[in-house]
Amino acid sequence: MTETTVSPEQACPIAPVVDLVFSRWTTPVLWTLHEYGRQRFTELERRITTITPKVLTQRLRQLERDGLVVRTYHAEVPPRVEYEISELGRSLAPLFATLAEWSPNLDKVEQARTEYDATQRRR
């Protein structure tokens, strides 16, 4: 029998979605734009306190490229740039809502980790 190679996408069809939506910093940026609406760079930076300006710039560019964020440039003095979640990005709201509903289970996850770690120390 010949062995068939299966790509990650074939093995798990949601893998590309997970890679896109849950890559580092994507979720906090999308969540913030969804919760607070259109914002300037500095507003995002203030709300996502642990992200560096360089990383925020990179993530916003990637999200704009992916069609999840819309960047609006206002030719004023000084220039003003605003970011907002796109319709495509908003379509992720049910996913985020489901994850928020599941988040109380994090206490159970922490309990399971503690119990597991305790059994590993006894070995």
N, C-alpha and C positions, 0 to 999 in steps of 0.2 A: 504494500500500500504506500502511495506517495504522500508525503506530508505537505499540507497546504499552509502557506503563510497567510496569516490574517492581519490586516492593518489594525491599529488601535481604533480607528473609526468604525471598522466592521465589527470588531469585538464589542465595542461600546459606542453606539451611535450618538450618545450625548457628550462624548469626550471633547469634541471641538467646541461645543457650547460651554462646557465647564472651563476649558482653556481660555476662551474669550471672556466670559463673564467673571470668572473667579481668579484671574491672574492678579498678582499683587497690586493693590491700590485701585483696581478697577471698581470693585464693589463700593468702597468708601466714597469715591468720586461720584459714581452714579446715584448712590443712595442720597448723598448730600444734595445733588442737583434735583433729584426727585422730591425730596422733602422740602427744600427751601426755594426751589424755582431758579430763575435766571440769576447768575452771580458773576461778579468780576473775579479775577484771579486772586486778589488779596482776600476777598471774602471766603473763597474756597480754602485758601491757605490757613486762614484763621479757624475755620470749622474743622479742618482735618489737621490737627496740630502736629502730628508726628511725621508728616510728609515734607520732604525738602522741596524748595522751589524748582530745582532741576527735575526731580522725579515727577512733580505735579505737571510741569510743562510737557515732559515726555508722555505721560499718561493721557493728558488732554489731547495731544496731537494724535495719539493712537486711537483714542475713542472717537475723535472727529473723523479719522480715516475709516474706522469701522462703521461709521454712520450712527453711532449711539449718542453723540454730542454734537451740538451745533454751535459754532463760533461766529459771533457777530462783531465786526469791526466798525466802529463809529469814527469817521474822519472828523474829529473835533480837535481843539487845542486845550489841553493835551488829548491825545488819542485815547479812546476808551474801547476795551474789548470785553465782551460778555459771553458767558457760556451757559447753555441750557441743554437739558436732556431732550433728545429728538423723539419723534413718535416711535421710532424703532426702539430706542432706549426705554421709553415709557411702557412698551409692550412687555418689558421684564418685570413690571410692578407685581403681577400675580406671583411670580417666582420669589421675589423679595418678601412679599407678604407671607407666603408659605414658610419661608425660612424664618421669618420673625415669629410666626406661630410655633415653630419647632424649637426655638431658642430656649424655652424653659427646660428642655431636656439636657441642656449643658450641665446642669447640676448632677444629673444622673451619669453623664459622661465623666465628670470629675470624680464622682464616687467610684465608678468602675475603674478608673485609672489608679485611684488610691488603693483599692482592694487588690488590683493586679500587681502594683508595685510592692505591696506588702508581701504577697505570695512569692514574688521574685527574690526578695531579700532573704527569705527563709531557705532558699535552695542552696 
